[in-house]
Amino acid sequence: MLNSVGKPMKRIFQSFRNPSQQLGPLEQRILDALWARGSATVRELVESACQELAYTTVMTTLDRLFKKDLLTRSEEGRAFRYAPRWSREELQREAAGYALRQLLDASPASSLPLSFLVEILGERDAELLDDLRKLVESKRRELYLRESGQREPSQRRGQKETE
């Protein structure tokens, strides 16, 4: 039954993705290569990670990623050197946050998507529920301190709180 529901649900949830951040397989491949290398020119990618692709294909794909604000570029001689604007984790966090905001905005009851989130976390790993509880407690503490105009003792000393 999961397969029969999976395809229509996938189509429905495509609409929750930020259109400017949707990546095709080639864009994802090139972004992965840049995360692995740190930065590269078109020629460097063609000579290493994208040997079977035409130079112009790699150049166009890099330009699209740049226009989607996923890459930075700097002039290097007559070429551009491209680098990821964000780490893989930062990009995944942003995409997940965007999707969750869209789900919360689309649901008449905010508790519905949250209940599904808790259900999915419980199915995957009970420890994830503990992680979620810790995150909620930490956020509540942060909001309380912000509202009361106080800081946690570790923040006053300029240290990060450790668990």
C-alpha positions, 0 to 999 in steps of 0.5 A, spaced: 500 500 500 505 504 501 507 504 493 500 506 491 500 512 496 507 514 495 507 516 488 501 521 489 504 523 495 510 525 492 507 529 487 503 533 492 509 534 496 513 537 490 509 543 491 511 544 498 519 545 495 521 552 494 521 552 486 528 556 486 531 551 490 529 544 486 535 541 484 535 536 478 540 530 478 545 534 474 545 540 479 545 535 485 551 531 482 555 538 480 554 540 487 556 534 490 562 534 487 563 542 489 562 540 496 567 534 496 572 539 492 571 545 496 571 549 489 572 548 482 573 551 475 569 548 469 575 545 467 577 542 473 570 539 474 570 536 467 577 533 468 575 530 474 568 529 476 564 530 470 569 527 464 563 524 460 560 531 460 561 537 455 564 543 458 558 547 456 553 543 460 558 543 466 558 551 465 551 552 464 549 547 470 554 551 474 551 558 472 544 555 474 546 553 481 549 560 481 543 564 479 539 559 484 544 563 489 547 556 491 554 557 489 559 563 489 563 565 484 570 569 483 574 571 477 580 567 476 584 569 470 579 568 464 574 563 468 570 563 474 571 559 480 565 556 483 564 554 491 558 552 494 555 558 498 552 553 504 554 547 506 550 540 505 548 541 512 546 548 512 542 547 505 538 541 508 536 545 514 534 550 510 530 545 505 527 542 511 525 548 514 522 551 508 518 544 507 515 544 514 513 551 514 509 550 508 506 544 511 504 548 517 501 554 513 497 549 509 494 545 515 488 548 518 490 545 525 498 546 526 498 540 531 496 535 525 503 536 521 506 536 528 503 529 530 505 526 523 512 528 525 512 525 532 509 519 529 515 518 523 520 520 528 517 514 533 517 509 527 525 511 525 528 511 532 525 512 539 532 516 540 529 521 535 523 523 540 528 524 546 532 529 541 526 532 539 524 533 547 531 536 548 530 541 542 523 543 544 526 544 552 532 548 549 527 552 545 523 554 551 528 556 555 531 560 550 524 564 549 523 564 556 530 568 557 529 572 551 522 574 554 525 576 561 531 579 558 536 574 561 541 570 559 543 563 561 550 563 565 554 560 559 552 565 554 554 571 559 561 568 559 561 567 552 561 560 552 557 555 549 552 550 553 554 543 553 550 537 554 
